[in-house]
Amino acid sequence: MKKIKVNTISKKESGEFDRICLDFAKMGSKFAKIEINNVFSKRISQAQNRGADFAKASYTAAFEPLMDGFCVALDPKGKELDTQGFCDLLEQRDTISFFIGGAYGFNGDFLDRCDFVLSLSKLTMGHRVAKVVLLEQIFRGLSLLNNHPYHK
């Protein structure tokens, strides 16, 4: 079974955004094993006071142990895909790890180590919104691959 991991720099939440994310992950679980990892540490917490370079380095350190399979970083400068392109990305891999960075984004080193850099939109969006959009697109892509009518 396909394995998809969504890793994000955030504290565990229990609000509406989290419920929507969990719903998409649950619906997609009939097609793939979907795992959501909220990553937060004392070092990440200090990032607000220490600046962008420290923050980016702390995100990289937190995500390094989670790099598994085909790694995809979400970044505004990444490549935009249409639904079919995203579907192809999912179809061609058994294990995919997505990474949503913190407020400062990623450093170039982390982006270089990922297999693909994806932009969900040219618009800037908050982490929680990006996570919802990503999980919806994962479910949409899996639905398309498995001839489920959701994508229509």
DSSP file (Angstrom, degrees, kcal/mol; ACC not computed):
  #  RESIDUE AA STRUCTURE BP1 BP2  ACC     N-H-->O    O-->H-N    N-H-->O    O-->H-N    TCO  KAPPA ALPHA  PHI   PSI    X-CA   Y-CA   Z-CA
    1    1 A M              0   0    0      0, 0.0    31,-0.1     0, 0.0    30,-0.0   0.000 360.0 360.0 360.0 140.7    0.0    0.0    0.0
    2    2 A K  E     -a   32   0A   0     29,-0.5    31,-3.2    93,-0.1     2,-0.5  -0.316 360.0-147.4 -61.7 143.6    1.2    3.5   -0.8
    3    3 A K  E     -ab  33  95A   0     91,-3.5    93,-2.5    29,-0.2     2,-0.5  -0.976  15.7-177.3-121.9 125.0    2.5    5.5    2.2
    4    4 A I  E     -ab  34  96A   0     29,-3.2    31,-2.8    -2,-0.5     2,-0.5  -0.984   4.2-168.4-125.9 126.9    2.1    9.3    2.3
    5    5 A K  E     -ab  35  97A   0     91,-2.9    93,-3.5    -2,-0.5     2,-0.6  -0.950   6.8-162.7-116.4 132.5    3.5   11.4    5.1
    6    6 A V  E     -ab  36  98A   0     29,-3.1    31,-3.1    -2,-0.5     2,-0.5  -0.958  14.2-173.3-113.5 112.6    2.5   15.1    5.7
    7    7 A N  E     +ab  37  99A   0     91,-2.7    93,-3.0    -2,-0.6     2,-0.4  -0.910   7.0 174.1-111.7 129.5    5.1   16.7    8.0
    8    8 A T  E     -ab  38 100A   0     29,-2.7    31,-3.4    -2,-0.5     2,-1.2  -0.985  38.0-119.3-138.6 145.8    4.5   20.3    9.2
    9    9 A I  E    S+a   39   0A   0     91,-1.8     2,-0.3    -2,-0.4    31,-0.2  -0.722  73.2 103.0 -81.3 101.6    6.1   22.7   11.6
   10   10 A S  S    S-     0   0    0     29,-1.3     2,-0.2    -2,-1.2    -2,-0.1  -0.964  71.8 -99.7-171.3 158.0    3.3   23.2   14.0
   11   11 A K        -     0   0    0     -2,-0.3     2,-0.1     1,-0.1    28,-0.1  -0.507  57.8 -84.9 -78.4 156.3    2.0   22.3   17.5
   12   12 A K        -     0   0    0     26,-0.2     2,-0.3    -2,-0.2    -1,-0.1  -0.445  56.2-163.6 -61.9 132.8   -0.6   19.6   17.7
   13   13 A E        -     0   0    0     -2,-0.1    -1,-0.0     2,-0.1    25,-0.0  -0.747  28.8-169.0-118.5 165.1   -4.0   21.3   17.1
   14   14 A S        +     0   0    0     -2,-0.3    -1,-0.1     4,-0.0    -2,-0.0   0.104  53.9 108.1-138.8  22.9   -7.6   20.4   17.8
   15   15 A G  S  > S-     0   0    0      1,-0.0     4,-2.0     4,-0.0     5,-0.2  -0.071  88.3 -75.6 -90.2-167.2   -9.4   23.1   15.9
   16   16 A E  H  > S+     0   0    0      1,-0.2     4,-2.3     2,-0.2     5,-0.2   0.880 127.8  54.8 -60.6 -42.2  -11.5   23.1   12.7
   17   17 A F  H  > S+     0   0    0      1,-0.2     4,-2.4     2,-0.2    -1,-0.2   0.929 108.9  48.7 -58.9 -44.9   -8.4   23.0   10.5
   18   18 A D  H  > S+     0   0    0      1,-0.2     4,-2.7     2,-0.2    -1,-0.2   0.898 109.5  52.0 -63.1 -41.2   -7.2   19.9   12.2
   19   19 A R  H  X S+     0   0    0     -4,-2.0     4,-2.1     2,-0.2    -1,-0.2   0.897 110.0  48.8 -63.2 -40.2  -10.6   18.2   11.9
   20   20 A I  H  X S+     0   0    0     -4,-2.3     4,-2.3     2,-0.2    -2,-0.2   0.927 111.7  49.6 -64.8 -44.3  -10.7   18.9    8.2
   21   21 A C  H  X S+     0   0    0     -4,-2.4     4,-2.5     1,-0.2    -2,-0.2   0.927 111.2  48.7 -59.6 -45.9   -7.2   17.5    7.8
   22   22 A L  H  X S+     0   0    0     -4,-2.7     4,-2.4     1,-0.2    -1,-0.2   0.862 108.8  54.4 -64.4 -35.3   -8.0   14.4    9.7
   23   23 A D  H  X S+     0   0    0     -4,-2.1     4,-2.6     2,-0.2    -1,-0.2   0.938 110.4  45.2 -63.1 -46.7  -11.2   13.9    7.6
   24   24 A F  H  X S+     0   0    0     -4,-2.3     4,-2.3     1,-0.2    -2,-0.2   0.907 113.6  50.2 -64.1 -40.4   -9.2   14.0    4.3
   25   25 A A  H  X S+     0   0    0     -4,-2.5     4,-0.9    -5,-0.2    -1,-0.2   0.904 111.8  48.3 -63.2 -40.8   -6.6   11.7    5.8
   26   26 A K  H >< S+     0   0    0     -4,-2.4     3,-0.6     2,-0.2     4,-0.3   0.921 111.9  48.2 -65.9 -44.2   -9.3    9.3    6.9
   27   27 A M  H >< S+     0   0    0     -4,-2.6     3,-0.9     1,-0.2    -1,-0.2   0.887 113.7  48.0 -64.1 -37.5  -11.1    9.3    3.5
   28   28 A G  H >X S+     0   0    0     -4,-2.3     3,-2.1     1,-0.2     4,-1.6   0.647  89.1  85.6 -76.2 -14.3   -7.8    8.7    1.8
   29   29 A S  T << S+     0   0    0     -4,-0.9    -1,-0.2    -3,-0.6    -2,-0.2   0.650  77.8  65.7 -67.3 -13.7   -6.8    5.9    4.1
   30   30 A K  T <4 S+     0   0    0     -3,-0.9    -1,-0.3    -4,-0.3    -2,-0.1   0.686 113.5  32.7 -77.0 -15.2   -8.7    3.4    1.9
   31   31 A F  T <4 S+     0   0    0     -3,-2.1   -29,-0.5     1,-0.3     2,-0.3   0.639 131.6   2.4-110.3 -22.4   -6.2    4.1   -0.9
   32   32 A A  E  < S-a    2   0A   0     -4,-1.6     2,-0.7   -31,-0.1    -1,-0.3  -0.985  74.5 -98.7-159.0 158.7   -3.0    4.8    1.1
   33   33 A K  E     -a    3   0A   0    -31,-3.2   -29,-3.2    -2,-0.3     2,-0.5  -0.805  45.2-165.9 -83.9 116.8   -1.5    4.9    4.5
   34   34 A I  E     -a    4   0A   0     -2,-0.7     2,-0.4    -9,-0.2   -29,-0.2  -0.925   7.5-174.5-113.0 126.8   -1.6    8.6    5.4
   35   35 A E  E     -a    5   0A   0    -31,-2.8   -29,-3.1    -2,-0.5     2,-0.5  -0.964   9.9-158.5-122.5 133.1    0.3    9.9    8.3
   36   36 A I  E     -a    6   0A   0     -2,-0.4     2,-0.5   -31,-0.2   -29,-0.2  -0.958   9.0-170.4-113.5 123.9    0.3   13.5    9.6
   37   37 A N  E     -a    7   0A   0    -31,-3.1   -29,-2.7    -2,-0.5     2,-0.7  -0.953   8.6-163.1-117.6 115.8    3.2   14.6   11.7
   38   38 A N  E     -a    8   0A   0     -2,-0.5     2,-0.5   -31,-0.2   -29,-0.2  -0.880  17.3-161.7 -93.8 118.0    3.1   18.0   13.6
   39   39 A V  E     +a    9   0A   0    -31,-3.4   -29,-1.3    -2,-0.7     2,-0.3  -0.887  22.7 149.7-109.5 125.6    6.7   18.8   14.5
   40   40 A F        +     0   0    0     -2,-0.5     2,-0.3   -31,-0.2   -28,-0.1  -0.980  11.2 169.9-152.9 142.0    7.5   21.3   17.2
   41   41 A S     >  -     0   0    0     -2,-0.3     4,-2.3     1,-0.1     5,-0.1  -0.891  49.6 -98.4-144.4 172.4   10.4   21.7   19.6
   42   42 A K  H  > S+     0   0    0     -2,-0.3     4,-1.6     1,-0.2     5,-0.1   0.895 123.6  53.6 -60.8 -40.1   12.0   24.1   22.0
   43   43 A R  H  > S+     0   0    0      1,-0.2     4,-0.6     2,-0.2    -1,-0.2   0.911 108.6  48.0 -63.0 -42.7   14.4   25.1   19.4
   44   44 A I  H >4 S+     0   0    0      1,-0.2     3,-1.1     2,-0.2     4,-0.4   0.897 108.0  56.3 -64.5 -39.1   11.6   25.9   16.9
   45   45 A S  H >< S+     0   0    0     -4,-2.3     3,-0.7     1,-0.3     4,-0.2   0.849 104.9  52.5 -60.4 -35.0    9.8   27.8   19.6
   46   46 A Q  H >X S+     0   0    0     -4,-1.6     3,-1.3     1,-0.2     4,-1.1   0.645  86.6  87.7 -74.5 -14.9   13.0   30.0   20.1
   47   47 A A  H <X S+     0   0    0     -3,-1.1     4,-1.6    -4,-0.6     3,-0.4   0.824  76.0  64.5 -57.9 -35.3   13.0   30.8   16.3
   48   48 A Q  H <4 S+     0   0    0     -3,-0.7    -1,-0.3    -4,-0.4    -2,-0.1   0.854 112.2  35.5 -57.8 -34.8   10.7   33.8   16.7
   49   49 A N  H <4 S+     0   0    0     -3,-1.3    -1,-0.2    -4,-0.2    -2,-0.2   0.600 116.3  53.5 -94.3 -13.2   13.3   35.6   18.7
   50   50 A R  H  < S-     0   0    0     -4,-1.1     4,-0.3    -3,-0.4    -2,-0.2   0.574 104.2-116.3-104.2 -11.1   16.5   34.3   17.0
   51   51 A G     X  -     0   0    0     -4,-1.6     4,-2.2    -5,-0.2    -1,-0.2  -0.249  35.3 -58.5 102.8 171.6   15.7   35.2   13.3
   52   52 A A  H  > S+     0   0    0      1,-0.2     4,-3.0     2,-0.2     5,-0.2   0.876 125.4  51.4 -62.8 -44.9   15.1   33.6   10.0
   53   53 A D  H  > S+     0   0    0      1,-0.2     4,-2.2     2,-0.2    -1,-0.2   0.921 112.8  45.9 -63.7 -43.0   18.4   31.7    9.6
   54   54 A F  H  > S+     0   0    0     -4,-0.3     4,-2.2     2,-0.2    -1,-0.2   0.920 113.7  50.5 -63.0 -43.2   18.1   30.1   13.0
   55   55 A A  H  X S+     0   0    0     -4,-2.2     4,-2.3    -8,-0.3    -2,-0.2   0.942 110.6  47.6 -60.8 -49.5   14.4   29.2   12.3
   56   56 A K  H  X S+     0   0    0     -4,-3.0     4,-2.3     1,-0.2    51,-0.4   0.896 112.1  50.2 -61.1 -40.6   15.2   27.6    8.9
   57   57 A A  H  X S+     0   0    0     -4,-2.2     4,-2.3    -5,-0.2    -1,-0.2   0.878 110.0  50.9 -64.6 -37.5   18.1   25.6   10.5
   58   58 A S  H  X S+     0   0    0     -4,-2.2     4,-1.9     2,-0.2    -2,-0.2   0.867 109.1  50.6 -69.9 -35.0   15.7   24.4   13.3
   59   59 A Y  H  X S+     0   0    0     -4,-2.3     4,-2.2     2,-0.2    -2,-0.2   0.933 111.0  49.2 -64.9 -44.9   13.1   23.3   10.7
   60   60 A T  H  X S+     0   0    0     -4,-2.3     4,-2.2     1,-0.2    -2,-0.2   0.931 110.8  49.4 -60.1 -46.4   15.7   21.4    8.8
   61   61 A A  H  < S+     0   0    0     -4,-2.3    -1,-0.2     1,-0.2    -2,-0.2   0.880 112.6  48.1 -61.2 -38.2   17.0   19.7   11.9
   62   62 A A  H  < S+     0   0    0     -4,-1.9    -1,-0.2     1,-0.2    -2,-0.2   0.853 116.3  42.7 -70.8 -34.5   13.5   18.7   12.9
   63   63 A F  H >X S+     0   0    0     -4,-2.2     3,-1.9     1,-0.2     4,-0.5   0.737  90.8  84.4 -86.2 -23.4   12.6   17.3    9.5
   64   64 A E  G >< S+     0   0    0     -4,-2.2     3,-1.4     1,-0.3    -1,-0.2   0.874  90.2  49.8 -50.4 -46.2   15.8   15.4    8.7
   65   65 A P  G 34 S+     0   0    0      0, 0.0    -1,-0.3     0, 0.0    -2,-0.1   0.694 108.9  55.5 -68.2 -13.9   14.8   12.2   10.6
   66   66 A L  G <4 S+     0   0    0     -3,-1.9     2,-0.7    -4,-0.2    -2,-0.2   0.438  73.3 117.3 -97.1  -0.8   11.4   12.3    8.7
   67   67 A M    <<  +     0   0    0     -3,-1.4     2,-0.4    -4,-0.5     4,-0.1  -0.578  39.8 152.9 -73.0 111.2   12.9   12.3    5.2
   68   68 A D        -     0   0    0     -2,-0.7    29,-0.2     2,-0.1   -63,-0.1  -0.999  50.0 -22.1-145.4 133.3   11.7    9.0    3.8
   69   69 A G  S    S-     0   0    0     -2,-0.4     2,-0.6    27,-0.1    27,-0.2  -0.389 121.8  -0.1  69.6-143.3   11.0    8.0    0.2
   70   70 A F  E    S-c   96   0A   0     25,-2.8    27,-2.5    -2,-0.1     2,-0.5  -0.740  79.9-148.1 -83.2 116.2   10.3   10.7   -2.3
   71   71 A C  E     -c   97   0A   0     -2,-0.6    45,-1.6    25,-0.2    44,-1.5  -0.765  15.6-173.6 -98.8 129.1   10.6   14.0   -0.4
   72   72 A V  E     -cd  98 116A   0     25,-3.2    27,-2.4    -2,-0.5     2,-0.4  -0.975   6.2-161.4-124.2 117.9    8.5   17.0   -1.5
   73   73 A A  E     -cd  99 117A   0     43,-2.2    45,-2.9    -2,-0.5     2,-0.6  -0.817  16.5-134.6 -96.3 137.4    9.0   20.4    0.1
   74   74 A L  E     +cd 100 118A   0     25,-2.8    27,-0.5    -2,-0.4    45,-0.2  -0.826  39.9 154.2 -91.2 125.8    6.2   23.0   -0.2
   75   75 A D  E >   -     0   0A   0     43,-2.7     3,-2.3    -2,-0.6    -2,-0.0  -0.988  52.0-124.7-152.6 139.2    7.7   26.4   -1.1
   76   76 A P  E 3  S+     0   0A   0      0, 0.0    43,-0.1     0, 0.0    -1,-0.1   0.764 113.6  53.4 -58.6 -24.1    6.2   29.4   -3.0
   77   77 A K  E 3  S+     0   0A   0     41,-0.1    42,-0.1     2,-0.1     3,-0.1   0.405  91.8 104.4 -90.5   3.2    9.1   29.3   -5.5
   78   78 A G  E <  S-     0   0A   0     -3,-2.3     2,-0.4    40,-0.3    40,-0.3  -0.027  84.2 -75.8 -74.6-176.7    8.4   25.6   -6.3
   79   79 A K  E     - d   0 118A   0     38,-2.7    40,-2.1     1,-0.0     2,-0.4  -0.654  40.8-135.9 -84.5 133.6    6.8   24.2   -9.3
   80   80 A E        -     0   0    0     -2,-0.4     2,-0.3    38,-0.2    40,-0.1  -0.722  22.4-164.6 -86.6 139.1    3.0   24.5   -9.7
   81   81 A L        -     0   0    0     38,-0.5     2,-0.1    -2,-0.4    37,-0.0  -0.909  14.4-132.4-120.7 150.0    1.2   21.3  -10.9
   82   82 A D     >  -     0   0    0     -2,-0.3     4,-2.5     1,-0.1     5,-0.2  -0.370  45.9 -88.1 -85.3 179.7   -2.3   20.8  -12.2
   83   83 A T  H  > S+     0   0    0      1,-0.2     4,-2.5     2,-0.2     5,-0.2   0.901 129.2  48.7 -58.7 -43.1   -4.4   18.0  -10.8
   84   84 A Q  H  > S+     0   0    0      2,-0.2     4,-2.5     1,-0.2    -1,-0.2   0.906 110.8  50.7 -65.9 -40.1   -3.1   15.5  -13.4
   85   85 A G  H  > S+     0   0    0      2,-0.2     4,-1.9     1,-0.2    -1,-0.2   0.904 112.2  46.8 -62.6 -41.4    0.5   16.4  -12.6
   86   86 A F  H  X S+     0   0    0     -4,-2.5     4,-1.9     2,-0.2    -2,-0.2   0.903 111.0  52.6 -66.1 -40.4   -0.1   16.0   -8.9
   87   87 A C  H  X S+     0   0    0     -4,-2.5     4,-2.7    -5,-0.2    -2,-0.2   0.906 108.0  51.0 -60.4 -43.1   -1.8   12.7   -9.5
   88   88 A D  H  X S+     0   0    0     -4,-2.5     4,-1.9     1,-0.2    -1,-0.2   0.887 106.1  55.8 -61.6 -39.7    1.3   11.6  -11.6
   89   89 A L  H  < S+     0   0    0     -4,-1.9    -1,-0.2     1,-0.2    -2,-0.2   0.910 113.0  41.5 -58.7 -43.2    3.5   12.6   -8.7
   90   90 A L  H >< S+     0   0    0     -4,-1.9     3,-1.2     1,-0.2    -2,-0.2   0.902 112.1  54.7 -69.9 -42.2    1.5   10.3   -6.3
   91   91 A E  H 3< S+     0   0    0     -4,-2.7    -2,-0.2     1,-0.3    -1,-0.2   0.840 103.6  54.0 -64.4 -35.2    1.2    7.4   -8.8
   92   92 A Q  T 3< S+     0   0    0     -4,-1.9     2,-0.4    -5,-0.2    -1,-0.3   0.456 102.7  64.8 -84.0  -0.3    4.9    7.0   -9.5
   93   93 A R    <   -     0   0    0     -3,-1.2     3,-0.2    -4,-0.2   -90,-0.0  -0.948  53.0-163.2-129.1 144.7    5.9    6.6   -5.8
   94   94 A D  S    S+     0   0    0     -2,-0.4   -91,-3.5     1,-0.3     2,-0.4   0.825  90.1  29.3 -87.3 -37.1    5.3    4.1   -3.1
   95   95 A T  E     +b    3   0A   0    -93,-0.2   -25,-2.8   -91,-0.0     2,-0.4  -0.990  69.7 176.9-128.1 124.8    6.4    6.4   -0.2
   96   96 A I  E     -bc   4  70A   0    -93,-2.5   -91,-2.9    -2,-0.4     2,-0.5  -0.993  11.1-164.0-129.1 132.2    6.1   10.1   -0.4
   97   97 A S  E     -bc   5  71A   0    -27,-2.5   -25,-3.2    -2,-0.4     2,-0.3  -0.973   7.9-162.3-117.1 119.6    7.0   12.6    2.4
   98   98 A F  E     -bc   6  72A   0    -93,-3.5   -91,-2.7    -2,-0.5     2,-0.4  -0.777   4.3-157.3 -97.9 145.1    5.6   16.1    2.1
   99   99 A F  E     -bc   7  73A   0    -27,-2.4   -25,-2.8    -2,-0.3     2,-0.6  -0.982  10.3-171.6-129.4 122.7    7.1   19.0    4.2
  100  100 A I  E     -bc   8  74A   0    -93,-3.0   -91,-1.8    -2,-0.4   -25,-0.1  -0.960  24.1-147.3-110.7 115.3    5.4   22.2    5.1
  101  101 A G        -     0   0    0     -2,-0.6   -92,-0.2   -27,-0.5     5,-0.1   0.037  15.9 -95.9 -75.2-177.4    7.9   24.6    6.7
  102  102 A G    >   -     0   0    0      3,-0.5     3,-1.9   -47,-0.1    -1,-0.1  -0.046  58.5 -67.0 -86.5-166.3    7.5   27.2    9.4
  103  103 A A  T 3  S+     0   0    0      1,-0.3    -2,-0.1   -94,-0.1   -51,-0.1   0.738 133.5  49.1 -58.8 -26.4    6.9   30.9    9.1
  104  104 A Y  T 3  S-     0   0    0      1,-0.3    -1,-0.3   -52,-0.1   -48,-0.1   0.434 101.7-139.1 -96.0   0.2   10.4   31.5    7.6
  105  105 A G    <   -     0   0    0     -3,-1.9    -3,-0.5   -50,-0.1    -1,-0.3  -0.389  39.2 -43.0  76.4-156.8   10.2   28.7    5.0
  106  106 A F        -     0   0    0     -5,-0.1     2,-0.2    -2,-0.1   -50,-0.1  -0.769  48.3-118.1-111.9 154.2   13.1   26.5    4.2
  107  107 A N     >  -     0   0    0    -51,-0.4     4,-1.9    -2,-0.3     3,-0.4  -0.527  35.6-108.3 -81.9 161.4   16.8   27.0    3.7
  108  108 A G  H  > S+     0   0    0      1,-0.2     4,-2.5     2,-0.2     5,-0.2   0.821 115.9  61.1 -60.1 -33.5   18.3   26.2    0.3
  109  109 A D  H  > S+     0   0    0      2,-0.2     4,-1.5     1,-0.2    -1,-0.2   0.917 105.9  45.7 -61.3 -44.6   20.1   23.2    1.7
  110  110 A F  H  > S+     0   0    0     -3,-0.4     4,-1.0     1,-0.2     3,-0.2   0.932 112.7  50.4 -65.5 -44.4   16.9   21.5    2.7
  111  111 A L  H >< S+     0   0    0     -4,-1.9     3,-0.6     1,-0.2    -2,-0.2   0.891 109.2  52.3 -60.2 -39.5   15.2   22.3   -0.6
  112  112 A D  H 3< S+     0   0    0     -4,-2.5    -1,-0.2     1,-0.2    -2,-0.2   0.830 106.8  53.3 -65.8 -31.9   18.2   20.9   -2.5
  113  113 A R  H 3< S+     0   0    0     -4,-1.5    -1,-0.2    -3,-0.2    -2,-0.2   0.670  93.9  87.5 -79.3 -16.8   18.0   17.6   -0.5
  114  114 A C  S << S-     0   0    0     -4,-1.0   -42,-0.2    -3,-0.6     3,-0.1  -0.501  78.0-134.5 -79.9 154.4   14.3   17.2   -1.4
  115  115 A D  S    S+     0   0    0    -44,-1.5     2,-0.3     1,-0.2   -43,-0.2   0.734  86.8  13.2 -79.3 -23.7   13.4   15.4   -4.6
  116  116 A F  E     -d   72   0A   0    -45,-1.6   -43,-2.2     2,-0.0     2,-0.5  -0.992  61.3-147.7-154.0 143.6   10.8   17.9   -5.6
  117  117 A V  E     -d   73   0A   0     -2,-0.3   -38,-2.7   -45,-0.2     2,-0.4  -0.976  24.9-166.8-117.7 121.0    9.8   21.4   -4.6
  118  118 A L  E     -d   79   0A   0    -45,-2.9   -43,-2.7    -2,-0.5     2,-0.5  -0.861  14.2-157.9-113.7 137.4    6.1   22.1   -5.0
  119  119 A S        -     0   0    0    -40,-2.1   -38,-0.5    -2,-0.4     3,-0.1  -0.967   3.7-163.8-109.8 127.5    4.1   25.3   -4.9
  120  120 A L  S    S-     0   0    0     -2,-0.5     2,-0.3     1,-0.3    -1,-0.1   0.759  75.1 -22.1 -76.4 -24.8    0.4   25.0   -4.1
  121  121 A S        -     0   0    0      2,-0.2    -1,-0.3    -3,-0.1     4,-0.1  -0.965  55.8-111.6-172.9 160.2   -0.2   28.5   -5.4
  122  122 A K  S    S+     0   0    0     -2,-0.3     2,-0.2    -3,-0.1    -1,-0.1   0.637  95.9  92.0 -76.2 -14.2    1.5   31.8   -6.1
  123  123 A L  S    S-     0   0    0      1,-0.1     2,-0.4    -3,-0.0    -2,-0.2  -0.522  84.6-119.4 -76.4 146.9   -0.6   33.1   -3.2
  124  124 A T        -     0   0    0     -2,-0.2     2,-0.3   -48,-0.0    -2,-0.1  -0.737  38.3-179.7 -83.9 134.1    0.9   33.1    0.3
  125  125 A M        -     0   0    0     -2,-0.4    -4,-0.0    -4,-0.1     0, 0.0  -0.972  29.2-102.6-135.6 152.9   -1.1   31.0    2.7
  126  126 A G     >  -     0   0    0     -2,-0.3     4,-2.8     1,-0.1     5,-0.2  -0.248  37.8-107.0 -67.3 159.4   -0.9   30.1    6.3
  127  127 A H  H  > S+     0   0    0      1,-0.2     4,-2.6     2,-0.2     5,-0.2   0.898 118.8  51.3 -54.6 -45.7    0.4   26.7    7.4
  128  128 A R  H  > S+     0   0    0      1,-0.2     4,-1.9     2,-0.2    -1,-0.2   0.898 112.0  46.2 -64.3 -39.4   -3.0   25.4    8.4
  129  129 A V  H  > S+     0   0    0      2,-0.2     4,-2.8     1,-0.2    -1,-0.2   0.929 112.0  51.2 -67.3 -44.7   -4.5   26.4    5.1
  130  130 A A  H  X S+     0   0    0     -4,-2.8     4,-2.9     1,-0.2    -2,-0.2   0.891 109.1  51.7 -59.2 -39.9   -1.7   24.9    3.2
  131  131 A K  H  X S+     0   0    0     -4,-2.6     4,-2.5    -5,-0.2    -1,-0.2   0.908 110.7  47.3 -65.0 -42.0   -2.1   21.6    5.1
  132  132 A V  H  X S+     0   0    0     -4,-1.9     4,-2.4     2,-0.2    -2,-0.2   0.946 113.9  47.6 -62.6 -48.2   -5.8   21.5    4.3
  133  133 A V  H  X S+     0   0    0     -4,-2.8     4,-2.4     1,-0.2    -2,-0.2   0.927 113.0  48.9 -60.1 -45.8   -5.2   22.2    0.6
  134  134 A L  H  X S+     0   0    0     -4,-2.9     4,-2.4     1,-0.2    -1,-0.2   0.939 112.5  46.7 -60.7 -48.2   -2.4   19.6    0.5
  135  135 A L  H  X S+     0   0    0     -4,-2.5     4,-2.3     1,-0.2    -1,-0.2   0.861 111.6  51.6 -65.9 -34.2   -4.5   16.9    2.1
  136  136 A E  H  X S+     0   0    0     -4,-2.4     4,-2.7    -5,-0.2    -1,-0.2   0.921 111.3  47.7 -65.5 -42.0   -7.5   17.7   -0.1
  137  137 A Q  H  X S+     0   0    0     -4,-2.4     4,-2.9     2,-0.2    -2,-0.2   0.861 109.6  53.2 -67.9 -35.1   -5.3   17.4   -3.2
  138  138 A I  H  X S+     0   0    0     -4,-2.4     4,-2.7     2,-0.2     5,-0.2   0.946 112.2  44.7 -62.1 -47.6   -3.8   14.1   -1.9
  139  139 A F  H  X S+     0   0    0     -4,-2.3     4,-2.5     2,-0.2    -2,-0.2   0.919 113.7  50.4 -63.2 -42.2   -7.3   12.7   -1.5
  140  140 A R  H  X S+     0   0    0     -4,-2.7     4,-2.4     2,-0.2    -2,-0.2   0.934 112.6  46.6 -60.1 -47.3   -8.3   14.1   -4.9
  141  141 A G  H  X S+     0   0    0     -4,-2.9     4,-2.4     1,-0.2    -2,-0.2   0.916 113.2  48.0 -62.7 -44.2   -5.3   12.5   -6.5
  142  142 A L  H  X S+     0   0    0     -4,-2.7     4,-1.4     2,-0.2    -1,-0.2   0.878 111.0  52.5 -64.3 -36.9   -5.8    9.1   -4.8
  143  143 A S  H  <>S+     0   0    0     -4,-2.5     5,-3.0    -5,-0.2    -2,-0.2   0.925 109.9  47.9 -63.3 -44.5   -9.4    9.2   -5.8
  144  144 A L  H ><5S+     0   0    0     -4,-2.4     3,-1.3     1,-0.2    -2,-0.2   0.917 111.2  50.5 -61.9 -44.6   -8.5    9.8   -9.4
  145  145 A L  H 3<5S+     0   0    0     -4,-2.4    -1,-0.2     1,-0.3    -2,-0.2   0.778 116.1  42.4 -64.1 -26.4   -6.0    7.0   -9.4
  146  146 A N  T 3<5S-     0   0    0     -4,-1.4    -1,-0.3    -3,-0.2    -2,-0.2   0.146 112.6-113.3-110.0  18.3   -8.5    4.6   -7.9
  147  147 A N  T < 5 +     0   0    0     -3,-1.3    -3,-0.2     1,-0.2    -4,-0.1   0.815  61.0 156.1  54.7  35.0  -11.5    5.6  -10.1
  148  148 A H    > < -     0   0    0     -5,-3.0     3,-0.9    -6,-0.2    -1,-0.2  -0.736  48.2-128.2 -87.8 140.0  -13.4    7.1   -7.1
  149  149 A P  G >  S+     0   0    0      0, 0.0     3,-1.6     0, 0.0    -1,-0.1   0.512  86.7  94.1 -72.5  -3.0  -16.0    9.7   -8.1
  150  150 A Y  G 3  S+     0   0    0      1,-0.3   -10,-0.1     2,-0.1    -6,-0.0   0.874  77.8  60.1 -55.3 -39.8  -14.7   12.4   -5.7
  151  151 A H  G <         0   0    0     -3,-0.9    -1,-0.3     1,-0.3   -11,-0.1   0.608 360.0 360.0 -69.3 -11.8  -12.5   14.1   -8.3
  152  152 A K    <         0   0    0     -3,-1.6    -1,-0.3    -4,-0.1    -2,-0.1   0.480 360.0 360.0 -85.5 360.0  -15.3   14.8  -10.7
